[in-house]
Amino acid sequence: QSVSDAMNHLYDTQYRTTPEIHQRREHVRRETELIVSQCPAFPKETKVVVFGSSANGFGSPNSDVDMCLQLPAGFKLDDEEDKNGSVAMGKLVELFESRGVKNVDPSRLTARIPVIMFDYPMKVASEEAEMLIDCDLSMQNPLACLNTSLILNYSHLDVRTRVLASIIKRWAKSREINNPAQHTLSSYGYILMLLHFLTYHRATNEGIVMPIDEPVDPRKRAAPTPLLPNLQWMDPAWANSKDGKNAGYQELKTKPKNLIPHPTEPDFVVNAYFYRLNSEETLQHLQRKFGSEYHQQKHPSVGTLLAAFFHYYAYEFDYKHHVVSLNATMAHGKVEREVKAEHDTWKVYGQGLSIEDPFETFYDVAHVVKASNFHRIRREFALAYTKMVDAATGNNHHWSHMPQNIGPTMSGSEILDWICEPLPKDTDDSNTS
């Protein structure tokens, strides 16, 4: 329980986004939209939309503000050769500089989706110096906005999900396994791994977790209820029903279709369907259905869930045969690597981390992770789990150096600090750190 208390305290003091920060980001968005409206390359009705970690519920007060343009329906740029909008975006650079925006960087205008990076200056009452807010503005990026909306819905369902995500990202950054530029995994990848874990596991009466495809007591009429509903597969009729605990969690046999064209791949369409929490009433009703009112299992603590998350990806997940995916369901099981190889030409041989994007299902979010780094990431999962177990039991046989008071007397914050200790610069990342 001490680890759970420390996780909740750390989230509340360092990661929870306050209304003031939301207002600050909205001010940046609104001012950016005003500048864009003054650029002749875009219609005045063009909107600026925030996406990514600063909008999906899993960010922190220090998250960059990622924004994209949202052009009016049916609008086409005047220059037919400017297919991705990089030329039009380039016209914004001088406009930003003339409006006092700092450090405008156009170096990523040549990317598949053009991006302008800049720092937005803002005066804050509590600060003497001017604050610079890191910002990105990209051309239309509807799939990024769609992903943001899906993940935001998950973040609203259970605060434990946000607490877990903040600690996992802290751990991954400290252990230097959270940098795609160095061929390790992005924060988005870790969020998808967490959501797969939570939607594919259920609580037991003992307050521990196990996969939803494990055998269930046949005397129980209700289907197992996962820790989080799978918003792309949950049966809306079940979600909207007023039935009690005996109704059982229900998933769809086939996913409903809400097809939209892919913005950059003309031969590909995207199924944008997921169950949207469009009102506070809908959210609260679904939260009740996943609470003790509707099923009898004891809710695992966030500390228990963190340990189970580390154990799952260190020892249980079959990387050779499966990919991490939100299309893993009770009815269909996990997504097979062979199926991805057949449909999307993913690698079928060898062992490595693959993560299916929820909407661009042909895209492997973990494609940047080199084989050597995959093995290192997996060792880090095992190392973190072992630290949690040894802190609980007092076992000190694994460590060449360790906290002096290893064992049940360690405080929750000391255990978290140990799990998230920075990777020593002279280490070979062995398990004796």
C-alpha positions in Angstrom: 0.0 0.0 0.0 2.9 2.3 0.7 3.9 2.1 -3.0 0.4 3.0 -4.1 0.3 6.0 -1.7 3.7 7.2 -3.1 2.5 6.8 -6.7 -0.7 8.7 -6.0 1.3 11.5 -4.2 3.8 11.7 -7.0 1.1 12.0 -9.6 -0.8 14.7 -7.6 2.3 16.8 -7.0 4.2 16.4 -10.2 2.0 15.1 -13.0 -1.6 16.2 -12.5 -2.4 19.0 -14.9 -4.1 21.9 -13.2 -6.8 24.1 -14.6 -4.3 27.0 -14.9 -2.1 24.9 -17.2 -5.1 23.9 -19.3 -6.0 27.6 -19.6 -2.4 28.4 -20.6 -2.4 25.8 -23.4 -5.8 27.1 -24.6 -4.4 30.6 -24.8 -1.4 29.3 -26.9 -3.8 27.4 -29.2 -6.1 30.4 -29.6 -3.3 32.8 -30.3 -1.7 30.4 -32.8 -5.1 30.1 -34.6 -5.3 33.9 -34.8 -1.9 34.0 -36.5 -2.9 31.3 -38.9 -6.1 33.2 -39.8 -3.9 36.0 -41.1 -1.9 33.8 -43.5 -3.3 34.0 -47.1 -2.3 30.4 -47.8 -5.1 29.2 -45.5 -8.8 30.0 -45.3 -9.9 32.1 -42.3 -12.0 29.2 -41.1 -8.9 27.0 -40.5 -8.9 25.7 -36.9 -5.9 24.8 -34.7 -6.4 21.7 -32.7 -4.2 20.4 -29.8 -3.3 16.7 -29.8 -0.8 14.4 -28.2 0.3 14.2 -24.6 -0.8 17.7 -23.7 -4.4 16.8 -24.7 -4.8 13.0 -24.2 -4.9 13.0 -20.4 -1.5 11.3 -20.0 0.8 14.3 -20.2 2.4 16.4 -17.5 2.5 20.1 -16.7 5.8 20.2 -18.8 4.4 18.5 -21.9 5.0 20.3 -25.2 1.9 21.7 -26.9 1.4 19.7 -30.1 -1.0 21.4 -32.5 -2.2 20.8 -36.0 -4.2 22.7 -38.6 -7.7 21.6 -39.4 -8.8 22.8 -42.8 -12.5 23.3 -43.7 -14.1 20.3 -45.3 -13.4 20.1 -49.0 -10.8 22.8 -49.1 -7.8 22.3 -51.3 -4.6 24.3 -51.4 -4.1 26.6 -54.4 -0.8 25.0 -55.3 -1.6 21.5 -56.7 2.0 20.5 -56.5 2.1 21.2 -52.7 0.5 17.9 -51.9 1.5 17.8 -48.2 1.1 21.5 -47.5 4.8 22.2 -46.8 4.9 25.3 -49.1 1.8 26.7 -47.5 3.2 25.9 -44.0 6.4 27.7 -44.9 4.5 30.9 -45.4 3.6 30.8 -41.7 7.3 31.0 -40.6 7.8 34.7 -41.3 4.3 35.5 -39.9 5.2 33.7 -36.6 8.4 35.6 -36.3 6.7 39.0 -37.0 4.2 38.3 -34.2 6.9 37.8 -31.6 7.0 34.0 -31.6 10.5 32.8 -30.5 12.9 30.3 -32.0 10.8 29.4 -35.0 12.3 26.3 -36.6 11.2 25.2 -40.1 13.6 22.3 -40.4 10.8 19.7 -40.3 8.8 21.2 -43.1 10.2 18.4 -45.4 8.7 15.6 -43.2 5.8 13.5 -44.4 3.6 15.7 -42.3 5.2 19.2 -42.3 5.9 20.6 -38.9 7.0 24.1 -37.6 8.6 24.1 -34.1 8.6 27.3 -32.0 8.5 28.7 -28.5 5.5 30.7 -27.5 6.3 33.5 -25.0 3.9 34.0 -22.2 4.0 36.2 -19.1 3.0 34.3 -15.9 2.1 36.2 -12.8 4.1 33.9 -10.5 7.2 34.2 -12.7 9.5 37.2 -13.1 10.9 36.1 -16.4 8.9 35.4 -19.5 7.9 31.7 -19.9 8.6 30.0 -23.2 6.2 27.2 -24.1 7.6 24.5 -26.5 5.2 24.1 -29.4 4.8 22.2 -32.6 2.4 23.0 -35.4 1.8 20.4 -38.1 -0.3 20.3 -41.2 -3.6 18.4 -41.0 -3.1 15.3 -38.8 -6.5 13.7 -38.4 -5.2 10.4 -37.2 -3.1 12.0 -34.5 -6.3 13.8 -33.3 -8.2 10.5 -33.5 -5.6 8.7 -31.4 -5.7 11.6 -28.9 -9.5 11.3 -28.6 -9.3 7.6 -28.0 -6.6 7.8 -25.4 -8.3 10.7 -23.7 -11.4 8.6 -23.3 -9.4 5.9 -21.6 -7.7 8.5 -19.3 -11.1 9.7 -18.1 -12.4 6.2 -17.1 -10.0 5.5 -14.2 -7.5 7.9 -12.6 -5.4 4.8 -11.8 -4.6 4.6 -15.5 -3.1 8.1 -15.5 -1.2 7.4 -12.3 0.3 4.2 -13.8 1.2 6.0 -17.0 3.0 8.8 -15.2 5.2 6.3 -13.2 5.9 4.1 -16.2 7.0 7.1 -18.3 9.2 8.3 -15.4 10.7 4.9 -15.1 11.3 4.5 -18.8 13.0 8.0 -19.1 15.2 7.3 -16.1 16.3 4.0 -17.5 16.9 5.5 -20.9 14.5 3.3 -22.8 12.2 6.1 -24.0 13.9 7.7 -26.9 12.9 6.7 -30.5 15.9 8.7 -31.8 18.1 6.2 -30.0 16.0 3.2 -31.2 14.1 2.7 -28.0 10.3 3.1 -27.5 8.2 6.3 -27.6 6.0 7.4 -24.7 3.0 6.6 -27.0 4.3 3.1 -27.3 4.4 2.6 -23.5 0.8 4.0 -23.3 -0.4 1.5 -25.8 1.4 -1.3 -23.8 -0.4 -0.1 -20.7 -3.8 0.0 -22.3 -3.4 -3.5 -23.8 -2.4 -4.7 -20.3 -5.5 -3.1 -18.6 -8.0 -4.1 -21.3 -6.7 -7.7 -21.4 -6.6 -8.4 -17.7 -9.2 -8.8 -14.9 -9.2 -8.6 -11.2 -9.6 -11.7 -9.0 -11.3 -12.0 -5.6 -7.9 -11.8 -4.0 -7.1 -8.4 -5.5 -4.6 -9.7 -8.0 -4.8 -9.6 -11.8 -4.8 -12.3 -14.5 -5.5 -12.3 -18.3 -9.1 -12.4 -19.4 -8.4 -15.5 -21.5 -7.5 -17.5 -18.4 -10.1 -20.2 -17.4 -13.1 -18.8 -15.5 -15.1 -20.7 -12.9 -18.0 -22.2 -14.9 -20.4 -21.7 -12.0 -20.2 -18.0 -12.5 -22.7 -16.7 -15.0 -21.1 -13.4 -15.8 -18.2 -13.0 -18.2 -15.0 -11.7 -16.7 -14.8 -7.9 -16.5 -11.5 -6.4 -17.6 -9.7 -3.7 -15.6 -10.6 -1.3 -18.4 -13.2 -1.7 -21.2 -11.9 -2.1 -24.7 -13.5 1.0 -26.3 -13.1 -0.3 -29.8 -14.7 -3.7 -29.0 -17.1 -3.2 -26.0 -20.7 -3.9 -26.9 -22.5 -0.5 -26.7 -25.8 -2.2 -25.8 -24.1 -3.7 -22.7 -22.4 -0.3 -21.9 -25.7 1.5 -22.1 -27.7 -1.0 -20.2 -28.8 -0.7 -16.6 -28.3 -4.3 -15.8 -26.5 -5.3 -12.7 -23.5 -7.5 -12.0 -25.0 -10.7 -13.5 -25.2 -9.2 -17.0 -21.5 -9.7 -17.6 -19.1 -7.7 -19.7 -19.9 -8.1 -23.4 -17.7 -7.4 -26.5 -18.8 -7.3 -30.1 -18.0 -10.1 -32.4 -17.1 -7.7 -35.2 -16.0 -4.1 -34.9 -18.5 -1.5 -36.3 -17.2 0.4 -39.3 -16.7 4.2 -39.4 -14.4 4.4 -42.4 -12.4 7.5 -43.3 -9.7 7.9 -46.0 -6.1 7.7 -44.8 -4.6 11.3 -45.2 -1.3 10.2 -46.8 -1.9 6.5 -47.9 -4.4 6.7 -50.8 -4.9 2.9 -50.9 -5.7 2.6 -47.2 -8.8 3.5 -45.2 -9.1 3.8 -41.4 -11.8 2.4 -39.2 -12.3 5.4 -36.8 -14.9 3.6 -34.6 -14.7 3.5 -30.9 -17.2 4.0 -28.1 -17.1 7.7 -27.2 -17.8 9.0 -23.7 -19.7 12.0 -25.0 -21.3 13.1 -21.8 -20.6 13.1 -18.1 -23.6 10.9 -17.6 -22.2 8.3 -20.0 -18.8 8.4 -18.3 -20.2 8.0 -14.8 -22.4 5.1 -15.9 -19.5 3.3 -17.4 -17.3 4.0 -14.3 -20.0 2.4 -12.2 -20.2 -0.7 -14.4 -16.5 -1.2 -13.7 -16.8 -0.5 -10.0 -17.6 -2.8 -7.1 -21.3 -2.0 -7.5 -21.4 -4.3 -10.6 -18.8 -6.9 -9.9 -17.5 -8.4 -6.7 -13.7 -8.5 -7.4 -11.5 -6.5 -5.1 -10.0 -3.6 -7.0 -6.2 -4.0 -7.2 -4.1 -1.1 -6.0 -2.0 0.9 -8.4 1.1 -0.6 -6.8 -0.2 -4.1 -7.5 -1.1 -3.1 -11.1 2.4 -1.6 -11.6 4.1 -4.8 -10.5 1.7 -6.9 -12.6 2.5 -4.7 -15.6 6.2 -5.2 -15.2 5.8 -9.0 -14.7 3.5 -9.3 -17.8 6.0 -7.8 -20.2 9.0 -9.3 -18.6 7.8 -12.9 -18.3 4.3 -13.6 -19.7 3.9 -11.8 -23.0 4.9 -14.1 -25.9 6.8 -11.7 -28.2 7.6 -14.5 -30.6 4.0 -15.2 -31.5 2.0 -12.1 -30.5 2.0 -8.3 -31.0 0.8 -5.7 -28.5 -2.6 -4.6 -29.7 -5.9 -3.1 -28.6 -7.5 -5.6 -31.0 -6.8 -8.3 -28.4 -10.2 -9.4 -27.1 -11.9 -12.2 -25.1 -13.4 -13.7 -28.3 -10.4 -13.4 -30.6 -7.5 -13.6 -28.2 -4.2 -11.8 -28.8 -3.2 -10.6 -32.3 -0.9 -13.2 -33.9 2.4 -12.1 -35.4 1.8 -14.5 -38.4 -1.5 -12.6 -39.2 0.3 -9.3 -39.2 3.0 -10.8 -41.5 0.3 -12.0 -43.9 -1.8 -8.8 -43.9 0.7 -6.1 -43.4 4.1 -7.7 -44.2 5.4 -7.4 -40.6 8.4 -9.6 -39.7 7.2 -13.1 -38.6 10.5 -14.6 -37.6 12.6 -13.7 -34.6 11.7 -12.2 -31.3 11.0 -8.5 -30.8 8.6 -6.0 -29.7 5.8 -5.0 -32.1 2.9 -2.7 -31.2 -0.1 -2.3 -33.5 -1.4 1.2 -33.9 -5.1 1.4 -32.9 -6.2 2.9 -36.2 -3.3 2.7 -38.6 -3.2 -1.0 -38.0 -0.6 -1.6 -40.7 1.8 0.6 -38.6 4.1 -0.9 -36.0 4.6 1.8 -33.3 7.7 -0.1 -32.1 9.4 -0.4 -35.5 12.2 1.9 -34.4 13.3 -0.4 -31.6 16.4 -2.4 -32.5 16.7 -6.0 -31.4 19.4 -5.3 -28.9 17.3 -2.5 -27.3 14.2 -4.8 -27.2 16.2 -7.3 -25.1 17.4 -4.4 -22.9 13.8 -3.1 -22.5 12.6 -6.6 -21.5 15.5 -6.8 -19.0 14.4 -3.5 -17.5 10.8 -4.8 -17.1 12.2 -7.8 -15.2 14.6 -5.6 -13.2 11.8 -3.3 -12.1 9.6 -6.2 -11.1 12.4 -7.9 -9.1 13.0 -4.6 -7.2 9.4 -4.4 -6.2 9.3 -8.0 -5.0 12.7 -7.7 -3.2 11.5 -4.5 -1.5 8.5 -6.3 -0.2 10.3 -9.5 0.9 13.7 -8.1 2.0 15.6 -10.4 -0.4 18.9 -8.7 -1.1 20.8 -11.4 -3.0 20.3 -9.9 -6.5 22.1 -6.6 -5.9 25.8 -5.5 -5.9 24.6 -2.1 -4.5 21.2 -1.3 -3.1 19.3 0.8 -0.6 20.5 0.1 3.0 17.1 -0.7 4.3 15.9 -3.0 1.5 12.8 -4.8 2.8 9.4 -4.0 4.3 10.7 -1.0 6.1 11.3 0.9 2.8 8.9 3.7 2.3 6.8 3.8 -0.9 8.8 6.8 -2.2 12.1 5.0 -1.6 10.9 2.0 -3.6 9.8 4.2 -6.5 13.1 6.0 -6.4 14.9 2.7 -6.5 12.8 1.5 -9.5 13.3 4.8 -11.3 16.9 5.4 -10.4 18.9 6.8 -13.4 20.9 4.3 -15.4 24.5 4.6 -14.3 26.7 6.0 -17.1 29.3 3.3 -16.8 26.8 0.4 -16.7 26.4 -2.5 -19.1 22.7 -2.5 -18.1 23.1 -5.8 -16.3 20.6 -6.7 -13.6 22.9 -5.7 -10.7 22.3 -2.0 -10.9 
